[in-house]
Amino acid sequence: QVQLVESGGGLVQAGGSLRLSCAASGRTFSGYYMGWFRQAPGKEREFVSTISWYISNTYYADSVKERFTISRDNAKNTVSLQMNSLKPEDTAVYYCAAGTALGTGGVLVPAYWGRGTQVTVSS
């Protein structure tokens, strides 16, 4: 059974940092893209970032470029999201995802989802 388990969410003041992690298990993820999406209250889920398997190409939503950094450890089947200079508008549930396809602009097409971790940024 495939599982993606997120951790590292919490409450932080504006301008602060958080690091999210996602542990993947249940199958081999060789060749899979992994990434992050988020969903704020009352809004649709939106793309945040994607990282490829082989050469770690990365893609970011414009709203998080220069502030967020995605990375992965293929040996451990983990992906992380370092979030700096956080803003109140970054408040959302953050979801880890994995898949084998990309859409326009490097947006991951998820085959698997995690359950999410809450990030709250206070002003």
C-alpha positions as CSV (number, residue, x, y, z in Angstrom):
1,Q,0.0,0.0,0.0
2,V,1.5,3.3,-1.1
3,Q,1.7,5.9,1.6
4,L,2.9,9.5,1.6
5,V,3.2,10.9,5.1
6,E,3.9,14.6,5.6
7,S,5.4,16.2,8.7
8,G,6.8,19.5,9.8
9,G,3.8,21.8,9.6
10,G,2.9,24.2,12.4
11,L,2.4,27.8,13.4
12,V,4.9,30.4,12.5
13,Q,5.1,34.2,12.4
14,A,5.3,36.1,9.1
15,G,8.9,36.2,7.9
16,G,9.7,32.9,9.6
17,S,10.6,29.5,8.2
18,L,9.4,26.0,8.2
19,R,10.6,22.7,6.7
20,L,8.1,20.2,5.5
21,S,9.1,16.6,4.9
22,C,7.3,13.7,3.2
23,A,8.2,10.0,3.6
24,A,7.1,7.7,0.8
25,S,6.6,4.0,1.1
26,G,4.8,1.0,-0.3
27,R,6.5,0.8,-3.7
28,T,9.6,1.9,-5.5
29,F,9.5,5.6,-6.5
30,S,12.3,5.3,-9.0
31,G,11.4,7.6,-11.9
32,Y,8.6,9.3,-10.1
33,Y,8.2,13.1,-9.8
34,M,7.4,14.2,-6.3
35,G,6.0,17.5,-5.2
36,W,3.9,19.7,-3.1
37,F,0.4,21.2,-3.4
38,R,-1.5,23.4,-1.0
39,Q,-5.1,24.2,-0.2
40,A,-6.2,27.3,1.7
41,P,-9.6,27.5,3.3
42,G,-12.3,28.2,0.7
43,K,-9.9,27.8,-2.2
44,E,-8.9,25.1,-4.7
45,R,-5.9,23.0,-4.2
46,E,-2.9,24.6,-6.0
47,F,0.5,23.6,-7.3
48,V,3.5,24.6,-5.2
49,S,6.6,22.7,-6.4
50,T,7.8,19.6,-8.3
51,I,11.2,17.8,-8.3
52,S,12.2,15.2,-10.8
53,W,13.9,11.9,-9.9
54,Y,16.9,11.6,-12.1
55,I,18.6,15.1,-12.3
56,S,16.5,16.9,-9.7
57,N,15.0,19.4,-12.0
58,T,12.8,21.7,-10.0
59,Y,9.6,23.7,-10.7
60,Y,7.9,26.3,-8.6
61,A,4.7,28.3,-8.6
62,D,5.4,32.0,-9.1
63,S,4.0,32.8,-5.7
64,V,6.8,30.8,-3.9
65,K,9.8,31.3,-6.2
66,E,12.9,32.6,-4.4
67,R,11.3,31.7,-1.0
68,F,10.7,27.9,-1.1
69,T,13.2,25.2,-2.0
70,I,12.3,21.6,-2.8
71,S,14.8,18.7,-2.4
72,R,14.7,14.9,-2.3
73,D,16.6,12.0,-1.0
74,N,16.1,9.1,-3.4
75,A,17.8,6.6,-1.2
76,K,15.4,7.4,1.6
77,N,12.3,8.1,-0.6
78,T,11.8,11.5,1.0
79,V,11.1,14.9,-0.3
80,S,11.4,18.1,1.6
81,L,10.2,21.7,1.2
82,Q,12.1,24.5,2.9
83,M,9.9,27.5,3.2
84,N,11.5,30.8,4.1
85,S,10.1,34.4,4.3
86,L,6.7,32.9,5.0
87,K,3.6,35.2,4.5
88,P,0.1,34.9,5.9
89,E,-1.1,34.0,2.4
90,D,1.0,30.8,2.6
91,T,-1.4,29.5,5.2
92,A,-2.8,26.3,3.9
93,V,-2.8,22.5,4.2
94,Y,0.2,21.3,2.3
95,Y,0.0,18.0,0.5
96,C,2.8,15.8,-0.7
97,A,2.2,14.1,-4.1
98,A,4.0,11.6,-6.4
99,G,3.4,10.8,-10.0
100,T,5.0,9.9,-13.3
101,A,3.7,12.8,-15.5
102,L,4.1,16.5,-15.6
103,G,1.6,19.1,-16.9
104,T,2.3,22.5,-18.3
105,G,4.9,24.5,-16.4
106,G,6.2,21.4,-14.5
107,V,3.0,20.9,-12.5
108,L,3.0,17.4,-11.2
109,V,0.1,15.1,-12.2
110,P,-0.4,13.2,-9.0
111,A,-1.0,9.4,-8.8
112,Y,-0.6,9.4,-5.1
113,W,-1.4,11.9,-2.4
114,G,-0.5,12.4,1.3
115,R,-3.1,13.4,3.9
116,G,-1.6,16.9,4.4
117,T,0.0,19.0,7.1
118,Q,-1.3,22.3,8.3
119,V,0.9,25.4,7.9
120,T,-0.4,28.6,9.6
121,V,1.5,31.9,9.2
122,S,0.4,34.6,11.6
123,S,0.8,38.3,10.7
